[in-house]
Amino acid sequence: MEEVRERRAAIAAACEKTGRDPIPFSVMFPFDDDVVDRLREFEAAGASRAYLQHLQHRDLERVEWIGREVVPAVA
């Protein structure tokens, strides 16, 4: 997560230098069952949003799991 913190700090510094408001800092990553813990770590590192990379488009059970388990846990 140190790399995430460093990237977030660099972006915030660049925004401040140009006099603009900080932009949202996003992360995208493949995920498994520990996704809630990972999302909390990214949030603590300064990420304001995350994109879950789900490439098995026919795996609708996993999509349902995200909506049922993951979203309520981090909302």
C-alpha positions as CSV (number, residue, x, y, z in Angstrom):
1,M,0.0,0.0,0.0
2,E,3.0,2.3,0.3
3,E,3.1,2.7,-3.5
4,V,-0.6,3.7,-3.4
5,R,0.1,6.3,-0.7
6,E,3.0,7.7,-2.7
7,R,1.0,7.9,-5.9
8,R,-1.9,9.6,-4.1
9,A,0.5,12.1,-2.5
10,A,2.2,12.9,-5.8
11,I,-1.2,13.5,-7.5
12,A,-2.3,15.7,-4.6
13,A,0.9,17.7,-4.7
14,A,0.6,18.2,-8.5
15,C,-2.9,19.5,-8.1
16,E,-1.9,21.8,-5.3
17,K,1.0,23.1,-7.3
18,T,-1.3,24.1,-10.2
19,G,-3.9,25.5,-7.8
20,R,-6.6,23.0,-8.6
21,D,-8.7,20.9,-6.3
22,P,-7.5,17.4,-5.8
23,I,-8.8,14.9,-8.2
24,P,-10.4,11.6,-7.0
25,F,-7.7,8.9,-6.7
26,S,-8.9,5.5,-8.2
27,V,-7.4,2.0,-8.1
28,M,-8.3,-1.0,-10.2
29,F,-7.3,-4.5,-9.3
30,P,-8.3,-8.2,-9.7
31,F,-10.0,-9.5,-6.6
32,D,-10.8,-12.6,-4.6
33,D,-12.6,-13.3,-1.4
34,D,-10.5,-10.8,0.7
35,V,-11.7,-7.9,-1.5
36,V,-13.4,-6.1,1.5
37,D,-10.1,-6.0,3.4
38,R,-8.2,-4.8,0.3
39,L,-10.8,-2.1,-0.4
40,R,-10.4,-0.8,3.2
41,E,-6.6,-0.8,2.8
42,F,-6.9,1.2,-0.4
43,E,-9.2,3.7,1.3
44,A,-6.8,4.1,4.2
45,A,-4.0,4.7,1.6
46,G,-6.1,7.6,0.1
47,A,-8.1,6.0,-2.7
48,S,-11.5,7.5,-3.1
49,R,-12.9,4.9,-5.5
50,A,-12.0,1.5,-6.8
51,Y,-12.8,-0.6,-9.8
52,L,-13.1,-4.3,-9.4
53,Q,-11.8,-6.1,-12.4
54,H,-14.1,-9.0,-13.1
55,L,-13.3,-10.6,-16.4
56,Q,-15.4,-13.7,-16.3
57,H,-18.5,-12.1,-17.7
58,R,-20.7,-15.2,-17.6
59,D,-20.0,-15.7,-13.9
60,L,-23.2,-14.0,-12.7
61,E,-22.9,-15.6,-9.3
62,R,-19.8,-13.6,-8.6
63,V,-21.5,-10.4,-9.7
64,E,-24.4,-11.2,-7.3
65,W,-21.9,-11.9,-4.5
66,I,-20.4,-8.4,-5.1
67,G,-23.8,-6.8,-4.8
68,R,-24.9,-8.9,-1.8
69,E,-21.7,-9.1,0.2
70,V,-19.1,-6.6,-0.9
71,V,-21.1,-3.4,-1.6
72,P,-22.9,-3.4,1.8
73,A,-19.6,-4.1,3.6
74,V,-17.9,-1.1,2.2
75,A,-20.8,1.4,1.6
